[in-house]
């Protein structure tokens, strides 16, 4: 990096918050996807003023800037494909205020989801989206990707809780959007323009979130199904039955087998396992909902139904769902973790399609996911060092996307577009929609300097 620019960056953020050491740049070259590209340097700002100064300098010097949270993203959105500067937001990690009386919390983007949950729990409140990477993922990353999680069926995704933002624009100007009021229709909804924008429009430096009271009681049950279509039909019926489970997750047979081969859980190796959670304020309320879930499980041919008797049994049931990705990552060289969402009535059809595509391309494709909102995670297991196998893996992913779109679905429910799905954007979005998105990008970032190369928005 140019010494003059380096000195200017050090002056802005301090010597300890600047790095061009090779070991650091290698770490910053990738996220949890398979993409890699090394930056010239990285800075770790601690204030909005520092972020603004860095962005202004980057504009003056023609540097590209890639904002980064914890690097847990699965689509390559934090990978600096044009080199330039990585803006690591992890040190802006203060919880600025918790206002229970307003049901509001104000945080910096580097606050870890799990840390916020611990601070809110004593008050009996939570920020409901619960991503599986929540022990390390940052709130800024959650906002940038509109992250969801296992409770999305009942509580929605991050966008449903973001009320206001402070954003540094690509030219260094600072803007505040939204309101801490529960209702506001004042002007264009600029807040939600930035939610899910993957750092392509500006750098988020402060987030105001709505929080929810935590229901005091919950119950968990498991249903196993010998056929995927039975499980898919059960999901569809539950979600229009008049009750709304807080969690409804699916684990397919290849995942169950992988877990059994690498742990001592001894799970039933059926075509599908469904895990459901109901919650409420009285035992009667919670059990009424769970009885309805179990009734639908039985109606759709569940081979076994088991309701947890206590919190420990519930935790044991959830261990299977939470261990899936870790087991697969340990026993496979490479994974393409996809993120398809379809309307609820098509969940069973998507599950069948995943099986058919796996057989067609002679690949192992495992599926877990948030069945309660139609968001599934088919995971293609392969060896990227073998060009022929790698090509089959990517061809399989493309065919899955084509099927998802044909079912009225979307490329991503919570992981984002990033680099991996950028080539498929026009499969889902018509030319006018793409033009409008690119117009927003060009208006705020005419030089295409902030997180370039992502979402097929230019360059």
C-alpha positions as CSV (number, residue, x, y, z in Angstrom):
1,X,0.0,0.0,0.0
2,X,1.1,3.5,-0.7
3,X,3.0,4.8,2.3
4,X,1.2,8.2,2.3
5,X,-2.2,6.4,2.3
6,X,-1.0,4.0,5.0
7,X,0.1,6.9,7.2
8,X,-3.2,8.7,6.7
9,X,-5.1,5.5,7.8
10,X,-2.9,5.0,10.8
11,X,-3.5,8.6,11.8
12,X,-7.3,8.1,11.6
13,X,-7.7,4.8,13.4
14,X,-4.4,4.4,15.4
15,X,-1.4,2.1,14.8
16,X,-3.1,-0.8,16.7
17,X,-6.1,-0.6,14.5
18,X,-4.3,-0.9,11.1
19,X,-2.7,-4.0,9.6
20,X,-1.1,-5.0,6.4
21,X,0.6,-8.1,8.0
22,X,0.3,-11.2,5.7
23,X,-1.2,-13.4,8.4
24,X,-4.0,-10.9,9.0
25,X,-4.6,-10.3,5.3
26,X,-5.0,-14.0,4.7
27,X,-7.6,-14.1,7.4
28,X,-9.4,-11.2,5.8
29,X,-9.3,-12.8,2.4
30,X,-12.3,-15.1,3.0
31,X,-15.4,-15.7,5.0
32,X,-17.3,-18.9,5.6
33,X,-17.9,-19.4,1.8
34,X,-15.4,-20.9,-0.6
35,X,-14.4,-17.5,-2.0
36,X,-11.0,-15.9,-1.5
37,X,-9.3,-12.6,-2.4
38,X,-6.7,-10.8,-0.4
39,X,-7.0,-7.1,0.5
40,X,-4.2,-4.5,0.6
41,X,-4.8,-3.7,4.2
42,X,-7.4,-3.7,6.9
43,X,-8.5,-1.1,9.5
44,X,-10.6,-1.6,12.7
45,X,-12.4,1.7,13.4
46,X,-13.9,2.3,16.9
47,X,-16.1,5.4,16.2
48,X,-18.4,6.6,13.5
49,X,-16.1,9.6,13.0
50,X,-13.3,7.2,12.1
51,X,-15.4,5.3,9.7
52,X,-16.4,8.6,8.0
53,X,-12.8,9.7,7.7
54,X,-11.8,6.3,6.3
55,X,-14.5,6.4,3.7
56,X,-13.7,10.0,2.7
57,X,-10.0,9.1,2.3
58,X,-10.9,6.0,0.3
59,X,-12.9,8.1,-2.1
60,X,-10.1,10.6,-2.5
61,X,-7.5,7.8,-3.1
62,X,-9.8,5.6,-5.3
63,X,-9.6,2.7,-2.8
64,X,-12.3,0.0,-2.7
65,X,-13.7,-0.7,0.8
66,X,-15.3,-4.0,2.0
67,X,-17.1,-3.8,5.3
68,X,-16.8,-6.9,7.5
69,X,-18.4,-8.3,10.6
70,X,-17.5,-11.7,12.0
71,X,-16.9,-13.3,8.6
72,X,-19.5,-16.0,9.2
73,X,-21.4,-15.2,5.9
74,X,-21.8,-18.2,3.5
75,X,-22.1,-16.3,0.2
76,X,-18.9,-14.4,0.0
77,X,-20.2,-10.9,0.7
78,X,-17.3,-10.0,3.0
79,X,-14.6,-11.1,0.5
80,X,-12.7,-8.2,-0.9
81,X,-12.8,-9.3,-4.5
82,X,-11.2,-6.0,-5.8
83,X,-8.5,-6.0,-3.1
84,X,-8.5,-2.5,-1.5
85,X,-9.3,-2.0,2.2
86,X,-11.2,-4.2,4.6
87,X,-13.2,-2.3,7.2
88,X,-13.4,-4.6,10.2
89,X,-16.3,-3.4,12.3
90,X,-15.8,-5.8,15.2
91,X,-14.3,-3.3,17.6
92,X,-17.4,-1.1,17.4
93,X,-19.1,-3.4,19.9
94,X,-20.9,-1.3,22.5
95,X,-24.4,-1.8,23.6
96,X,-25.3,1.8,23.9
97,X,-28.6,1.6,25.6
98,X,-31.3,-0.9,26.6
99,X,-34.7,0.8,27.0
100,X,-37.1,-1.8,28.2
101,X,-39.9,0.7,28.7
102,X,-39.6,1.6,25.0
103,X,-38.9,-2.0,23.9
104,X,-35.8,-0.7,22.2
105,X,-32.0,-1.4,22.3
106,X,-29.3,0.7,20.6
107,X,-26.1,-1.1,19.6
108,X,-23.0,-0.7,17.5
109,X,-22.6,-3.1,14.6
110,X,-19.8,-5.2,16.2
111,X,-22.0,-6.4,19.0
112,X,-22.2,-10.2,18.9
113,X,-25.7,-11.6,18.8
114,X,-25.1,-14.0,21.7
115,X,-23.7,-11.2,23.9
116,X,-26.8,-9.1,23.2
117,X,-29.0,-12.1,24.1
118,X,-27.2,-12.4,27.4
119,X,-27.7,-8.8,28.3
120,X,-31.4,-8.8,27.4
121,X,-32.3,-12.1,29.1
122,X,-32.3,-10.8,32.7
123,X,-34.9,-8.3,31.6
124,X,-37.1,-11.0,30.1
125,X,-36.6,-9.7,26.6
126,X,-34.9,-10.9,23.4
127,X,-34.0,-9.9,19.8
128,X,-35.9,-12.8,18.2
129,X,-33.9,-13.6,15.1
130,X,-31.6,-16.4,16.2
131,X,-29.0,-17.3,13.5
132,X,-27.2,-20.6,14.0
133,X,-23.9,-18.6,14.1
134,X,-25.2,-16.3,16.8
135,X,-22.4,-17.1,19.3
136,X,-20.0,-15.2,17.0
137,X,-22.1,-13.4,14.3
138,X,-22.4,-9.6,14.8
139,X,-25.6,-7.5,14.7
140,X,-24.2,-5.4,11.9
141,X,-23.8,-8.6,9.8
142,X,-27.3,-9.6,10.7
143,X,-28.6,-6.3,9.4
144,X,-26.5,-6.3,6.3
145,X,-27.8,-9.8,5.3
146,X,-31.3,-9.5,6.9
147,X,-30.4,-12.7,8.8
148,X,-33.0,-15.1,10.1
149,X,-32.8,-18.2,12.2
150,X,-34.8,-21.0,13.7
151,X,-37.5,-18.8,15.0
152,X,-38.3,-17.1,11.7
153,X,-41.6,-18.9,11.2
154,X,-43.1,-17.0,14.1
155,X,-40.9,-14.0,14.6
156,X,-39.6,-13.1,11.1
157,X,-36.2,-11.9,10.2
158,X,-33.9,-9.0,11.2
159,X,-35.7,-6.5,9.0
160,X,-38.8,-6.9,11.2
161,X,-36.9,-5.4,14.2
162,X,-34.7,-2.7,12.7
163,X,-36.2,0.7,13.5
164,X,-33.4,3.1,12.9
165,X,-29.8,3.3,11.6
166,X,-26.8,5.5,11.5
167,X,-25.0,5.0,8.2
168,X,-21.8,6.3,6.7
169,X,-22.2,6.8,3.0
170,X,-19.5,5.9,0.5
171,X,-18.4,9.6,0.3
172,X,-18.0,9.9,4.1
173,X,-21.2,11.7,4.9
174,X,-23.1,10.4,7.9
175,X,-26.9,9.8,7.7
176,X,-29.5,8.8,10.3
177,X,-32.6,7.0,9.2
178,X,-35.8,5.9,10.8
179,X,-37.1,6.5,14.3
180,X,-37.2,4.9,17.8
181,X,-41.0,5.1,17.6
182,X,-42.9,1.8,17.0
183,X,-44.7,3.5,14.1
184,X,-43.3,6.0,11.6
185,X,-44.2,6.6,8.0
186,X,-42.3,9.8,7.7
187,X,-40.6,10.0,4.2
188,X,-39.1,7.1,2.2
189,X,-38.2,4.0,4.3
190,X,-34.5,4.5,3.9
191,X,-33.8,2.3,6.9
192,X,-34.9,-0.9,5.2
193,X,-33.1,0.1,2.0
194,X,-29.9,-0.7,3.9
195,X,-31.2,-3.8,5.6
196,X,-30.1,-6.7,3.4
197,X,-28.0,-4.5,1.2
198,X,-24.9,-6.5,2.1
199,X,-22.7,-3.4,2.6
200,X,-23.0,-2.3,-1.0
201,X,-24.6,1.1,-0.2
202,X,-23.0,2.3,3.0
203,X,-21.4,1.3,6.4
204,X,-23.8,0.8,9.3
205,X,-22.4,2.3,12.5
206,X,-25.4,2.3,14.9
207,X,-28.5,0.1,15.0
208,X,-31.8,0.7,16.9
209,X,-33.7,-2.6,17.3
210,X,-37.1,-3.5,18.6
211,X,-37.0,-6.2,21.2
212,X,-39.7,-8.7,22.3
213,X,-40.7,-10.1,25.7
214,X,-39.7,-13.8,26.1
215,X,-42.6,-16.2,26.6
216,X,-41.8,-18.0,29.9
217,X,-42.9,-21.5,28.9
218,X,-42.1,-23.8,25.9
219,X,-42.3,-27.4,24.8
220,X,-40.4,-29.4,22.2
221,X,-41.4,-32.4,20.2
222,X,-39.8,-34.6,17.5
223,X,-41.6,-36.5,14.7
224,X,-39.9,-38.9,12.3
225,X,-41.2,-39.7,8.8
226,X,-40.3,-42.6,6.5
227,X,-41.1,-40.4,3.5
228,X,-40.0,-36.8,2.7
229,X,-43.4,-36.0,1.2
230,X,-45.1,-36.9,4.5
231,X,-42.9,-34.5,6.4
232,X,-43.4,-31.8,3.8
233,X,-47.2,-32.2,4.0
234,X,-47.1,-32.1,7.8
235,X,-45.2,-28.8,7.7
236,X,-47.7,-27.2,5.3
237,X,-50.7,-28.4,7.4
238,X,-49.2,-27.1,10.7
239,X,-48.5,-23.7,9.2
240,X,-52.1,-23.2,8.2
241,X,-53.7,-25.0,11.2
242,X,-54.4,-21.9,13.2
243,X,-51.4,-22.3,15.5
244,X,-48.0,-20.8,15.0
245,X,-45.1,-22.8,16.4
246,X,-42.1,-20.8,17.4
247,X,-39.8,-23.3,15.7
248,X,-40.4,-25.9,13.0
249,X,-37.2,-27.5,11.7
250,X,-36.4,-30.3,9.3
251,X,-33.4,-32.7,9.1
252,X,-33.1,-35.2,6.2
253,X,-31.8,-38.7,6.0
254,X,-28.3,-38.0,4.7
255,X,-27.8,-35.5,7.5
256,X,-29.0,-37.9,10.1
257,X,-26.7,-40.6,8.8
258,X,-23.7,-38.2,8.8
259,X,-24.5,-37.3,12.4
260,X,-24.8,-40.9,13.5
261,X,-21.5,-41.9,11.8
262,X,-19.6,-39.2,13.6
263,X,-21.4,-38.9,17.0
264,X,-23.0,-41.3,19.5
265,X,-26.5,-39.7,19.2
266,X,-28.1,-42.8,17.7
267,X,-30.7,-40.9,15.7
268,X,-33.4,-42.7,13.7
269,X,-32.3,-42.8,10.0
270,X,-35.6,-41.9,8.4
271,X,-36.2,-39.8,5.3
272,X,-37.0,-36.8,7.5
273,X,-37.2,-35.6,11.1
274,X,-39.2,-32.6,12.2
275,X,-38.5,-30.7,15.4
276,X,-41.2,-28.4,16.7
277,X,-41.4,-25.9,19.6
278,X,-44.4,-24.2,20.9
279,X,-44.4,-21.5,23.6
280,X,-46.6,-19.3,25.6
281,X,-47.5,-18.0,29.1
282,X,-49.4,-20.9,30.5
283,X,-48.9,-24.7,30.4
284,X,-52.4,-25.1,29.0
285,X,-51.6,-22.7,26.1
286,X,-48.3,-24.4,25.3
287,X,-49.6,-27.9,25.5
288,X,-52.7,-27.1,23.4
289,X,-50.5,-26.0,20.6
290,X,-48.1,-29.0,20.9
291,X,-51.1,-31.4,20.9
292,X,-52.2,-29.9,17.6
293,X,-48.6,-30.3,16.2
294,X,-48.5,-33.9,17.3
295,X,-52.0,-34.6,15.9
296,X,-50.8,-33.4,12.5
297,X,-47.6,-35.4,12.7
298,X,-49.7,-38.5,13.3
299,X,-52.2,-37.7,10.6
300,X,-49.3,-37.5,8.1
301,X,-47.8,-40.8,9.0
302,X,-45.1,-40.0,11.5
303,X,-43.4,-43.3,12.5
304,X,-42.5,-42.0,15.9
305,X,-43.5,-38.9,17.9
306,X,-41.7,-37.9,21.1
307,X,-42.3,-34.9,23.3
308,X,-39.5,-33.7,25.6
309,X,-40.4,-34.2,29.3
310,X,-38.1,-31.4,30.5
311,X,-35.6,-28.8,29.5
312,X,-32.7,-31.3,29.3
313,X,-34.6,-33.6,26.9
314,X,-35.5,-30.6,24.8
315,X,-31.9,-29.6,24.6
316,X,-30.9,-33.2,23.6
317,X,-33.4,-33.0,20.8
318,X,-32.1,-29.7,19.5
319,X,-28.5,-31.0,19.6
320,X,-29.1,-33.0,16.4
321,X,-30.3,-29.9,14.5
322,X,-27.5,-27.7,15.8
323,X,-24.8,-30.2,15.1
324,X,-25.6,-30.8,11.4
325,X,-23.4,-28.2,9.8
326,X,-20.5,-28.9,12.1
327,X,-20.5,-32.6,11.4
328,X,-20.7,-32.0,7.6
329,X,-17.9,-29.5,7.7
330,X,-15.7,-31.9,9.6
331,X,-16.2,-34.9,7.3
332,X,-16.3,-33.2,3.9
333,X,-13.6,-31.3,2.0
334,X,-16.0,-28.7,0.7
335,X,-19.6,-27.6,1.1
336,X,-21.9,-25.4,-0.9
337,X,-24.5,-24.4,1.7
338,X,-27.5,-23.1,-0.2
339,X,-30.3,-21.1,1.1
340,X,-33.5,-21.7,-0.9
341,X,-36.9,-20.4,0.1
342,X,-40.2,-21.5,-1.4
343,X,-43.9,-20.8,-0.6
344,X,-45.1,-23.1,2.2
345,X,-47.2,-25.3,-0.1
346,X,-44.1,-26.3,-2.1
347,X,-41.8,-27.4,0.7
348,X,-42.5,-31.1,0.0
349,X,-41.8,-30.6,-3.7
350,X,-38.5,-28.8,-3.0
351,X,-37.4,-31.7,-0.7
352,X,-38.1,-34.2,-3.5
353,X,-36.2,-32.1,-6.0
354,X,-33.1,-32.0,-3.8
355,X,-33.1,-35.8,-3.7
356,X,-33.6,-36.0,-7.5
357,X,-30.8,-33.5,-8.2
358,X,-28.4,-35.4,-5.8
359,X,-29.1,-38.7,-7.7
360,X,-28.8,-37.0,-11.1
361,X,-25.4,-35.5,-10.4
362,X,-24.2,-38.4,-8.2
363,X,-23.6,-36.2,-5.2
364,X,-24.4,-36.2,-1.5
365,X,-26.8,-33.3,-0.8
366,X,-28.0,-33.0,2.7
367,X,-30.9,-30.8,3.8
368,X,-31.7,-29.1,7.1
369,X,-33.7,-25.9,7.4
370,X,-36.4,-23.8,8.7
371,X,-39.3,-25.7,7.3
372,X,-41.8,-23.5,9.2
373,X,-41.1,-20.6,6.8
374,X,-40.1,-22.5,3.7
375,X,-36.4,-21.7,4.0
376,X,-34.3,-24.9,3.4
377,X,-30.5,-25.3,3.3
378,X,-29.5,-28.0,0.8
379,X,-25.8,-28.5,1.3
380,X,-23.8,-30.0,-1.6
381,X,-20.9,-32.0,-0.3
382,X,-17.9,-32.3,-2.7
383,X,-14.2,-32.2,-3.3
384,X,-13.2,-28.9,-5.0
385,X,-9.8,-30.3,-5.9
386,X,-11.4,-32.5,-8.5
387,X,-12.5,-30.3,-11.4
388,X,-15.1,-32.8,-12.7
389,X,-16.7,-33.2,-9.3
390,X,-16.6,-29.5,-8.7
391,X,-18.4,-28.8,-12.0
392,X,-21.1,-31.3,-11.0
393,X,-21.6,-29.6,-7.7
394,X,-22.0,-26.2,-9.3
395,X,-24.3,-27.6,-12.0
396,X,-26.4,-29.2,-9.3
397,X,-26.7,-25.9,-7.4
398,X,-27.8,-24.1,-10.6
399,X,-30.5,-26.7,-11.2
400,X,-31.7,-26.3,-7.6
401,X,-32.0,-22.6,-8.1
402,X,-33.9,-23.0,-11.4
403,X,-36.4,-25.3,-9.7
404,X,-36.8,-22.9,-6.7
405,X,-37.5,-20.0,-9.0
406,X,-40.0,-22.1,-11.0
407,X,-41.9,-22.8,-7.7
408,X,-42.2,-19.1,-7.0
409,X,-39.3,-19.2,-4.6
410,X,-36.2,-17.0,-4.0
411,X,-32.4,-17.6,-4.2
412,X,-31.9,-16.7,-0.6
413,X,-33.9,-16.5,2.6
414,X,-31.3,-15.3,5.0
415,X,-27.7,-15.9,3.8
416,X,-27.7,-13.2,1.1
417,X,-26.5,-13.0,-2.5
418,X,-22.9,-12.0,-2.1
419,X,-20.6,-13.5,-4.8
420,X,-22.0,-17.0,-5.0
421,X,-25.5,-16.2,-6.1
422,X,-24.8,-13.0,-8.1
423,X,-24.7,-14.9,-11.4
424,X,-28.3,-16.0,-10.8
425,X,-29.8,-12.7,-9.9
426,X,-31.4,-12.2,-13.3
427,X,-33.0,-15.7,-12.9
428,X,-35.2,-14.2,-10.1
429,X,-35.3,-10.5,-10.8
430,X,-36.6,-9.0,-14.1
431,X,-34.6,-6.4,-16.0
432,X,-36.5,-3.4,-14.7
433,X,-36.0,-4.5,-11.1
434,X,-32.3,-5.0,-11.7
435,X,-32.1,-1.6,-13.3
436,X,-33.8,0.0,-10.3
437,X,-31.4,-1.7,-7.8
438,X,-28.4,-0.6,-9.9
439,X,-29.8,2.9,-9.9
440,X,-29.8,3.0,-6.1
441,X,-26.2,1.6,-6.1
442,X,-25.0,4.2,-8.6
443,X,-26.7,7.1,-6.8
444,X,-25.0,6.3,-3.5
445,X,-21.8,4.8,-4.8
446,X,-21.1,6.2,-8.3
447,X,-17.6,4.9,-8.4
448,X,-18.6,1.4,-7.3
449,X,-16.1,1.5,-4.4
450,X,-18.0,-0.1,-1.5
451,X,-18.2,-3.8,-1.5
452,X,-17.9,-4.1,-5.3
453,X,-18.7,-7.2,-7.2
454,X,-21.6,-8.3,-5.0
455,X,-25.3,-8.9,-5.9
456,X,-24.6,-8.3,-9.6
457,X,-24.9,-4.6,-9.0
458,X,-21.9,-3.6,-11.2
459,X,-18.3,-4.8,-11.4
